[in-house]
Amino acid sequence: MMKTAALIWGLFFLLLGLLGMIPSFAMEGTIFGVLTENPLYSALYWITGVIGLLVGISSQQAARFYFEVTGVVYALLAIFGFFQGARQLSESIPFSSTSTWFHTIIAAAALALGYLWRREPQKRRPRYGS
């Protein structure tokens, strides 16, 4: 189940990164006029997507670790966005309230998948003599 979630997550982020690179979708520095976009965000989304696809074809443990790390990274990005507000960090990283909330939702979902998702049950060994 975790591997499937990682594959879906990876495809979502690859699509998001792709939309950020297509001028007709990324008008005036936003995707669909809502989500702040720039080359650094597109690169982050591409990296998140590619790693998601790779762990999606790997193992359950790799997928769980992917969600844990992704959740922490996006949580840090969201926290930084809340402190920055609508300002920019230099010229390269713009923040807006919608992108900050988007990163917050992504972080919460990834952390829930990584830490709270029910772990696969272990196979029970048969008891003998009782």
C-alpha positions in Angstrom: 0.0 0.0 0.0 2.8 2.4 0.8 4.5 1.7 -2.5 1.3 2.5 -4.4 0.9 5.8 -2.4 4.5 6.7 -3.2 3.9 6.1 -6.9 0.8 8.3 -6.9 2.6 10.9 -4.9 5.5 10.8 -7.3 3.3 11.2 -10.3 1.5 14.1 -8.7 4.7 16.0 -8.0 6.1 15.3 -11.5 2.9 16.7 -12.9 3.1 19.7 -10.6 6.8 20.3 -11.6 5.9 20.0 -15.3 3.0 22.5 -15.0 5.4 25.0 -13.4 7.6 24.8 -16.4 4.9 25.3 -19.0 4.3 29.1 -19.5 0.6 28.8 -20.2 0.0 27.1 -16.8 2.6 29.1 -14.8 1.3 32.6 -15.6 2.8 35.5 -13.6 4.7 33.2 -11.4 1.8 31.1 -10.3 0.3 27.7 -11.3 -3.4 28.3 -12.3 -3.1 31.8 -10.8 -3.0 30.3 -7.3 0.2 28.4 -6.3 3.4 30.4 -6.3 5.9 28.9 -8.8 9.5 29.5 -9.9 12.3 27.3 -11.1 13.4 26.3 -7.6 9.9 25.1 -6.7 9.7 23.2 -10.0 13.0 21.5 -9.2 11.9 20.6 -5.7 8.6 19.1 -7.1 10.6 17.2 -9.8 13.0 15.8 -7.2 10.1 14.8 -4.9 8.3 13.2 -7.8 11.3 11.2 -9.1 12.2 9.9 -5.7 8.6 9.0 -5.1 8.5 6.9 -8.3 11.8 5.2 -7.4 10.7 4.2 -3.9 7.3 3.2 -5.2 9.0 0.4 -7.2 11.4 -0.4 -4.3 10.1 -1.5 -0.8 7.5 -0.6 1.8 10.2 0.6 4.2 11.7 2.9 1.5 8.3 4.3 0.8 7.6 4.9 4.5 11.0 6.6 4.9 10.3 8.7 1.8 7.1 10.0 3.3 8.7 10.7 6.6 11.5 12.8 5.0 9.2 14.5 2.6 6.9 15.5 5.4 9.8 17.0 7.4 11.1 18.9 4.3 7.7 20.4 3.4 7.0 21.1 7.0 10.2 23.2 7.2 9.3 24.9 4.0 5.8 25.7 5.4 7.2 27.0 8.7 9.6 29.2 6.8 6.8 30.4 4.7 4.7 31.4 7.7 7.6 33.4 9.1 8.3 35.0 5.7 4.7 35.8 4.9 4.3 37.2 1.4 7.9 38.4 1.3 10.7 36.7 -0.6 13.9 35.2 0.5 16.3 37.0 -1.7 15.1 37.0 -5.3 14.9 33.2 -5.7 12.3 31.9 -3.3 8.9 33.6 -3.3 6.4 32.8 -0.6 2.6 33.4 -0.7 -0.1 32.3 1.8 -1.5 29.8 -0.7 1.9 28.1 -1.3 2.6 28.1 2.4 -0.8 26.4 3.1 -0.2 24.0 0.2 3.2 23.0 1.7 1.5 22.6 5.1 -1.1 20.2 3.7 1.6 18.3 1.8 3.6 18.0 5.0 0.7 16.8 7.1 -0.3 14.2 4.5 3.3 12.9 4.1 3.9 12.8 7.8 0.6 11.0 8.3 1.5 8.4 5.7 5.0 8.0 7.0 4.3 7.9 10.8 0.7 7.1 11.3 -0.3 4.7 8.5 -0.9 1.3 10.0 2.2 -0.8 9.6 1.9 -4.1 7.7 0.9 -6.9 10.1 3.6 -9.4 10.9 2.9 -13.0 10.1 2.2 -15.0 13.2 4.1 -18.1 13.8 2.0 -21.1 14.8 2.1 -22.1 18.4 3.1 -25.6 19.2 2.2 -27.4 22.4 -0.4 -25.0 23.8 
